[in-house]
């Protein structure tokens, strides 16, 4: 009886040890302050960029990527750093398709301004937004409200929603597999079609449709095509995208007209989700609730900015 008890205790300790190691590897230790602000720059590619310090030694410009679930650094940025140690490699998938090998470093100190995140894991990546050496996502602010103010170029992180939400539209959101989705309605011909969109600040364009929606609704025939070009994802996979004009898009109480929208040429099942990117997102001040179930949108000073041609 004693031997069985000892064996069970040993198994329990092993399970608990694995749980602790796994969770410390997956989640950085969050800051203790309730409210803090992070200044950012908005690039010409519609990326939100933030200055950061790794392990108190290496400076890097990071992109805040609303569809990313971890801290990643590019191979080019890593080559210039002296403080990183990599423990191994893992296989990851990119949104452009295919599996890729990525080195990881388990335990790092990330500092943005005066705010620090201890025991932060990071992964190696090939690409990031132009002029940046890596990216991070909303998981860094798990359980907190994220308030992105494009007018003041400030992200505010807090425990509670602002007391006043005048002028904001409230949209139900879904947070699944570290990705945030909202519903929007598209005007295509005489039809109004609603579908979920991934909120993707790492995508420079306005709208990108998934393959199923594209093919089922014959977008290649119903929308005016204005250009065609190649896109490269963060691991170098190349996809050909057509750009068209979407007559209208309704997001909450806000209607946008004549929006550039992309879809992949001849692709079937590769692009599995539709995307709202930086060209649209920057036109709103955005608040994401702590539980990621609601997104608030308020048109800002960029709302009526002309869309880029071609």
C-alpha positions as CSV (number, residue, x, y, z in Angstrom):
1,X,0.0,0.0,0.0
2,X,2.8,2.3,0.8
3,X,4.6,1.6,-2.5
4,X,1.4,2.4,-4.4
5,X,1.0,5.6,-2.5
6,X,4.6,6.6,-3.2
7,X,4.2,5.8,-6.9
8,X,1.0,7.8,-7.2
9,X,2.6,10.7,-5.4
10,X,5.6,10.6,-7.8
11,X,3.2,10.6,-10.8
12,X,1.3,13.5,-9.4
13,X,4.5,15.5,-8.9
14,X,5.6,14.8,-12.4
15,X,2.3,15.9,-13.8
16,X,2.4,19.1,-11.8
17,X,5.9,19.8,-12.8
18,X,5.0,19.4,-16.5
19,X,2.0,21.7,-16.0
20,X,4.2,24.4,-14.4
21,X,6.9,24.2,-17.1
22,X,4.3,24.2,-19.9
23,X,2.5,27.3,-18.6
24,X,5.6,29.2,-17.9
25,X,6.7,28.5,-21.4
26,X,3.4,29.6,-23.0
27,X,2.6,32.7,-20.9
28,X,4.7,35.7,-19.9
29,X,4.4,37.1,-16.4
30,X,2.2,40.1,-16.8
31,X,2.9,43.5,-15.3
32,X,1.3,44.3,-12.0
33,X,0.1,47.9,-12.7
34,X,-3.6,48.3,-13.5
35,X,-3.4,50.9,-16.2
36,X,-0.5,51.9,-18.4
37,X,0.0,53.5,-21.9
38,X,2.2,52.5,-24.8
39,X,3.1,55.0,-27.5
40,X,3.2,53.7,-31.1
41,X,3.9,54.8,-34.6
42,X,1.7,54.1,-37.6
43,X,3.8,53.2,-40.6
44,X,3.0,53.9,-44.3
45,X,2.2,50.2,-44.5
46,X,-0.5,50.7,-41.8
47,X,1.5,48.7,-39.2
48,X,1.4,49.6,-35.5
49,X,5.1,49.7,-34.4
50,X,6.4,49.9,-30.9
51,X,10.0,50.2,-29.5
52,X,11.0,47.4,-27.2
53,X,14.0,46.1,-25.2
54,X,14.9,42.4,-25.0
55,X,16.7,41.2,-21.9
56,X,17.8,44.7,-21.0
57,X,20.3,44.7,-23.8
58,X,18.8,44.4,-27.3
59,X,16.5,47.1,-28.8
60,X,14.0,46.2,-31.5
61,X,11.0,47.7,-33.2
62,X,8.0,45.4,-32.8
63,X,4.7,45.3,-34.7
64,X,1.5,45.0,-32.7
65,X,-0.2,42.3,-34.6
66,X,-3.8,41.6,-33.5
67,X,-3.8,38.1,-35.2
68,X,-0.5,37.0,-33.5
69,X,-0.5,34.8,-30.4
70,X,3.2,35.1,-29.4
71,X,6.3,37.2,-29.5
72,X,8.4,36.5,-32.6
73,X,11.6,38.0,-33.9
74,X,12.9,37.9,-37.5
75,X,16.1,36.1,-38.3
76,X,17.6,39.4,-39.4
77,X,16.9,41.0,-36.0
78,X,18.1,38.0,-34.1
79,X,21.4,38.0,-35.9
80,X,22.1,41.5,-34.4
81,X,21.2,40.5,-30.8
82,X,23.6,39.2,-28.1
83,X,21.2,38.3,-25.3
84,X,19.2,35.4,-26.8
85,X,19.6,31.7,-26.2
86,X,17.6,29.2,-28.2
87,X,16.6,25.9,-26.6
88,X,15.2,24.1,-29.7
89,X,12.9,24.3,-32.7
90,X,9.2,23.6,-33.3
91,X,6.9,23.3,-36.4
92,X,4.5,26.1,-36.9
93,X,1.9,27.0,-39.6
94,X,1.7,30.4,-41.3
95,X,-1.5,32.0,-42.6
96,X,-0.2,31.7,-46.2
97,X,0.0,27.9,-45.9
98,X,2.6,25.3,-45.2
99,X,4.5,24.2,-42.2
100,X,7.8,25.9,-41.2
101,X,10.5,25.2,-38.6
102,X,10.9,27.9,-35.9
103,X,13.5,28.2,-33.2
104,X,12.3,29.2,-29.7
105,X,13.8,30.8,-26.7
106,X,11.9,30.0,-23.5
107,X,12.7,32.7,-20.9
108,X,13.3,36.4,-21.8
109,X,12.6,39.8,-20.3
110,X,10.5,42.0,-22.6
111,X,10.3,45.7,-21.8
112,X,8.1,48.3,-23.5
113,X,8.6,51.8,-22.0
114,X,8.6,51.3,-18.3
115,X,6.5,48.1,-18.4
116,X,8.2,44.7,-18.1
117,X,7.1,41.2,-18.9
118,X,9.3,38.5,-17.2
119,X,9.7,34.9,-18.4
120,X,8.6,35.7,-22.0
121,X,9.0,33.0,-24.6
122,X,9.8,34.0,-28.2
123,X,10.0,32.3,-31.6
124,X,12.1,33.0,-34.7
125,X,10.3,34.1,-37.8
126,X,11.4,35.1,-41.3
127,X,9.4,38.3,-42.0
128,X,7.6,41.1,-40.1
129,X,6.2,44.4,-41.0
130,X,8.6,46.6,-43.0
131,X,11.1,48.4,-40.7
132,X,10.3,46.1,-37.7
133,X,12.3,43.2,-36.2
134,X,9.3,41.2,-34.9
135,X,5.8,41.2,-33.7
136,X,3.5,40.4,-30.7
137,X,-0.2,40.0,-30.2
138,X,-3.0,40.6,-27.7
139,X,-2.0,37.7,-25.6
140,X,0.6,39.9,-24.0
141,X,-2.4,41.8,-22.5
142,X,-4.5,38.7,-21.5
143,X,-7.5,39.6,-19.3
144,X,-7.1,43.3,-19.9
145,X,-8.9,46.0,-22.0
146,X,-6.9,47.1,-25.0
147,X,-7.7,50.7,-26.2
148,X,-6.0,51.7,-29.5
149,X,-6.2,55.4,-30.1
150,X,-5.0,56.3,-33.6
151,X,-5.6,60.0,-33.1
152,X,-3.1,60.2,-30.1
153,X,-1.0,57.2,-31.2
154,X,-1.4,55.5,-27.8
155,X,-2.4,52.1,-26.7
156,X,-3.9,52.1,-23.2
157,X,-4.0,48.8,-21.2
158,X,-6.4,48.7,-18.3
159,X,-8.5,46.5,-16.1
160,X,-11.9,48.1,-17.0
161,X,-13.6,49.7,-20.0
162,X,-13.5,53.5,-20.1
163,X,-16.4,55.2,-18.2
164,X,-17.6,57.0,-21.3
165,X,-18.1,55.2,-24.7
166,X,-19.8,58.1,-26.5
167,X,-19.6,57.7,-30.3
168,X,-18.5,54.1,-30.2
169,X,-20.4,51.3,-31.9
170,X,-20.6,48.0,-30.0
171,X,-19.8,44.8,-32.0
172,X,-20.0,41.3,-30.7
173,X,-16.7,39.5,-31.1
174,X,-15.4,36.0,-31.0
175,X,-11.9,35.1,-29.7
176,X,-10.9,31.7,-31.0
177,X,-7.5,30.1,-31.2
178,X,-5.9,33.4,-30.2
179,X,-7.7,35.2,-33.1
180,X,-10.3,37.9,-32.8
181,X,-13.3,38.0,-35.2
182,X,-16.1,40.5,-35.8
183,X,-19.1,40.4,-38.2
184,X,-19.5,42.9,-41.0
185,X,-21.9,43.2,-43.9
186,X,-20.8,43.6,-47.5
187,X,-22.7,45.2,-50.3
188,X,-22.1,43.1,-53.5
189,X,-24.4,44.0,-56.4
190,X,-27.9,44.0,-55.0
191,X,-27.0,41.7,-52.1
192,X,-26.1,42.4,-48.5
193,X,-23.9,39.6,-47.2
194,X,-22.7,39.2,-43.6
195,X,-19.7,37.2,-42.6
196,X,-17.1,37.0,-39.9
197,X,-13.8,38.8,-40.4
198,X,-10.5,38.3,-38.6
199,X,-9.2,41.6,-37.1
200,X,-5.7,41.6,-38.6
201,X,-3.5,44.6,-38.0
202,X,-0.6,42.9,-39.6
203,X,-2.3,42.9,-43.0
204,X,-1.7,46.3,-44.7
205,X,-4.7,46.2,-47.0
206,X,-8.4,47.0,-46.2
207,X,-10.3,43.7,-46.8
208,X,-9.2,40.2,-47.9
209,X,-11.9,37.6,-48.6
210,X,-11.6,33.9,-47.9
211,X,-11.6,31.5,-50.8
212,X,-15.0,29.9,-50.0
213,X,-16.8,33.3,-49.9
214,X,-14.9,34.4,-53.0
215,X,-15.9,31.4,-55.0
216,X,-19.5,31.0,-53.7
217,X,-20.3,34.6,-54.5
218,X,-18.3,34.9,-57.8
219,X,-16.4,37.9,-56.7
220,X,-14.2,37.7,-59.7
221,X,-17.2,38.5,-61.9
222,X,-19.3,40.7,-59.6
223,X,-16.6,43.1,-58.4
224,X,-14.5,45.6,-60.5
225,X,-10.9,44.3,-60.6
226,X,-8.3,47.1,-60.4
227,X,-5.0,45.2,-59.9
228,X,-3.2,42.0,-59.3
229,X,0.0,41.3,-57.3
230,X,1.9,38.8,-55.2
231,X,1.8,38.7,-51.4
232,X,4.5,37.0,-49.2
233,X,3.6,35.7,-45.7
234,X,6.0,35.7,-42.7
235,X,7.6,32.5,-43.9
236,X,8.1,33.4,-47.5
237,X,5.1,31.6,-49.0
238,X,3.9,33.5,-52.2
239,X,0.2,34.0,-53.0
240,X,-1.3,35.9,-55.9
241,X,-4.0,38.3,-54.9
242,X,-6.5,40.3,-57.0
243,X,-7.7,43.7,-55.8
244,X,-11.2,44.9,-56.5
245,X,-13.6,47.6,-55.3
246,X,-16.2,46.6,-52.7
247,X,-19.1,49.0,-53.1
248,X,-20.0,49.1,-49.3
249,X,-19.1,47.6,-45.9
250,X,-21.1,48.0,-42.8
251,X,-19.3,47.7,-39.4
252,X,-21.6,48.3,-36.5
253,X,-23.3,51.7,-37.2
254,X,-20.5,52.7,-39.6
255,X,-20.7,52.5,-43.3
256,X,-17.7,52.6,-45.6
257,X,-18.0,53.1,-49.4
258,X,-15.8,52.0,-52.3
259,X,-13.3,49.9,-50.3
260,X,-10.3,48.1,-51.9
261,X,-10.8,44.4,-51.3
262,X,-8.6,41.5,-52.2
263,X,-9.1,37.8,-52.9
264,X,-6.7,35.0,-54.0
265,X,-6.7,34.0,-57.7
266,X,-7.7,30.5,-58.3
267,X,-7.3,29.4,-54.7
268,X,-9.5,26.8,-53.2
269,X,-9.6,26.4,-49.4
270,X,-6.2,27.9,-48.8
271,X,-7.4,31.3,-47.4
272,X,-9.8,30.0,-44.8
273,X,-10.9,33.3,-43.2
274,X,-11.8,36.8,-44.4
275,X,-9.7,39.6,-43.0
276,X,-10.1,43.3,-42.1
277,X,-6.6,44.9,-42.2
278,X,-4.8,48.0,-41.2
279,X,-6.1,50.2,-44.0
280,X,-9.6,49.9,-42.4
281,X,-8.6,49.5,-38.8
282,X,-6.6,52.7,-38.7
283,X,-9.8,54.7,-39.4
284,X,-11.3,53.8,-36.1
285,X,-10.3,54.2,-32.5
286,X,-10.7,50.6,-31.2
287,X,-11.4,49.2,-27.8
288,X,-11.3,45.4,-27.2
289,X,-12.9,44.2,-24.0
290,X,-10.9,42.2,-21.4
291,X,-12.9,39.0,-22.2
292,X,-12.5,39.6,-26.0
293,X,-16.2,39.2,-26.5
294,X,-16.9,42.8,-27.6
295,X,-15.1,45.3,-29.9
296,X,-16.0,49.0,-29.8
297,X,-15.3,51.2,-32.9
298,X,-15.3,55.0,-33.2
299,X,-14.5,56.8,-36.4
300,X,-11.4,58.9,-36.0
301,X,-9.6,61.7,-37.9
302,X,-8.5,59.1,-40.6
303,X,-12.0,57.8,-41.3
304,X,-12.5,59.8,-44.6
305,X,-8.9,59.5,-45.7
306,X,-8.8,58.5,-49.4
307,X,-7.8,54.9,-50.1
308,X,-4.5,54.3,-52.0
309,X,-4.9,53.9,-55.7
310,X,-4.2,50.6,-57.5
